[in-house]
Amino acid sequence: MTALLQHPGYDEERLKGVAEKLPCREVQAEMLLSLMGQPHQYSYPSILIYGHRASGKSHVMHVLMKELELPHATVSCVECVSIALLFEQVLLSFFGCDAPSLLPRSPSLSDFVRVYRQQCSQSPAKQTRYIVSAAATLGKNVAFLRTTLYFLSLKPFVGELQQILSQNVHSSYSAGFYSAYINILLGVFYSVCRDLRELRHLAALNFSKFCEPLAEGKVKETDTHKLWKHIEPHLKKAMQTVYLREVSRSELFKEAGALRGLSAHTHVELPYYSKFLLIAAYLASYNPARTDKRFFLKHHGKIRKTNFLKKNEKTSNHLLGPKPFPLDRLLAIFYSVVDSRVAPTASIFSQISSLVTLQLLAQVSHDDQLDAPKYKCAVSLDFICAISRTVNFDIVKYLYDFL
C-alpha cells in the first residue's frame, strides 16, 4: 500500500502521484520536501543525497521536480568537465539559449551570479529554483555542499525489493504469479546482487524460461514448487554472468557447450597491443616480481625454482588472487613479450586507460597519485589463455605457478 505524502503548499493530487511513482521511498521524499519547504520559500543552500548504486537517488529528485513542476536545472558532474560548462547549462535551463552567451570566456562564480541576477530581474521567479547535480561526489571542487541529507540508504530489505520488482507484472499473468517468481529470483540472487537495476534485468531475462511449463500446460500457476524445480538450474547458471549482460539467456546457454566451460566473456575483441598489455598485466599480477629476470631476461643464468620457494609461498599465486603492480613493471613486461619494437607513445597509455574502463584492469592506487599508478589484472586464467591464443603467445610458459 502506497503511503500518502502530505506537505503544505503542494497540490494533494500531485503528491499522490509522487507517492505512486516512489514505492518504498515515501519517507525520503517527505524528508526532502520538508528540507525544500514550500515552493515560494527559501530552501537549504545545498543538500547532498548519497547512497548505494540503484537506491533511487536520482529517481526521487527527478520525480519530485517533474511531478510538482518545480523550476530546476539538472546538470551532470561527469559531463561538466569545467565550471564554465556547469554555468552555461544552468543558465540555459532557466533562461533559454541567449543567457549563456552573456558569460565571459573563462567565467568565475561572480560572473555567473552577475548574469543570473541580471536574468532574474528580467524574468523573476515565483518559485524557488533548484540546481540538481547528478554524481556530485565526483565534483571535487564543489566545496559549497554544507547540508547533508542522509538518504537512509542501508542495504535494501528483501521485502522492499520484492515490492518494487513485483510492479513490473506481465500483462498475461496474474500479480500473484509474478510476485512468486520475484520471490524465487531474490532467493537465488540476493546473496550476490542487491542492485535494483540488475535484478530487474535478470527478472526480465529469465521470466520466459520460468513460464515454459505453464505455456506447455504441464503445471498451473499455483504449482510453485514445480516451477521452482524447472527454473532453479537456469538461475544458478545465470549467477555466473551477473552484471556482464553480454548475451541473452538463450544465447548464453546455447554457447555454453561450445565454449567448453569458458565464459562468454572470453570472446572480446581488443586491439593488437591491448592484448599484449593485458597479457603483461596478468603476468605482473600472478608472478612474483623477482621472477621477472628469470622469464624476460635472455642471459639470466641457470636458476632453479627451489631457490625461489619460501615458507609463505607454498600456496599457489592463483589461489591468493591478483597482486598490484606499478605501471613501469607492466610496461617492462609488455616490451619483453611483444613481438615487435614499440615506441612508448601516448597510444599505449590510452590503451591502458581503455582496459581500466572495460574493467579488465583495476586501478588500485589513489587517483591523485600520478607518478606511479598501480593496477591489478581483473581477468581469469581461462580468459587470458583465450586472449593469448589469438596472438600465438603461450602464456602458461611464463607463469610461475606452472613451472
MOKA-V912551 format. One record per pair of residues at least 4 apart in sequence whose C-alpha atoms are under 6 Angstrom apart, sorted by the first residue. I is the first residue (numbers start at 0). J is the second residue. D is the distance in whole Angstrom. If there is no record, write none. Layout:
{{I,J,D} {I,J,D}}
//
This chain:
{{4,14,6} {8,37,5} {18,25,6} {32,36,6} {35,42,5} {36,40,6} {38,126,5} {38,127,6} {39,126,5} {39,127,6} {45,144,5} {45,146,6} {46,146,5} {46,147,5} {46,148,6} {47,147,5} {47,148,6} {48,148,5} {48,150,6} {49,150,6} {50,152,5} {53,194,6} {53,195,6} {55,59,6} {62,66,6} {63,67,6} {64,68,6} {64,69,5} {70,128,5} {71,128,5} {71,129,4} {71,130,6} {72,89,6} {72,92,5} {72,130,5} {72,131,6} {73,131,5} {73,132,6} {74,132,5} {75,132,6} {75,133,5} {76,134,6} {76,135,6} {76,138,6} {79,84,5} {79,85,6} {87,91,6} {87,99,5} {90,94,6} {90,98,6} {90,99,6} {91,95,5} {91,96,5} {106,110,6} {111,115,6} {118,122,6} {119,123,5} {160,164,6} {161,165,6} {165,178,5} {168,174,6} {168,177,6} {185,189,5} {188,192,6} {189,193,6} {202,206,6} {209,230,6} {212,217,5} {212,218,6} {213,218,5} {227,231,6} {246,250,6} {246,251,6} {247,251,6} {265,382,5} {276,333,6} {279,329,6} {279,332,6} {279,333,5} {280,329,6} {280,376,6} {281,376,5} {282,286,6} {284,321,5} {284,322,5} {285,316,6} {285,321,6} {286,399,6} {291,295,6} {292,296,5} {323,374,5} {323,375,5} {324,373,5} {324,374,6} {325,372,6} {325,373,4} {326,372,6} {326,373,6} {354,359,5} {354,360,6} {355,359,6} {355,360,5} {355,361,6} {359,377,5} {359,378,6} {360,375,6} {360,376,5} {360,377,5} {361,374,5} {361,375,5} {362,373,6} {362,374,4} {363,373,6} {363,374,5} {364,372,6} {364,373,5} {383,387,6} {387,392,5} {388,392,6}}
//
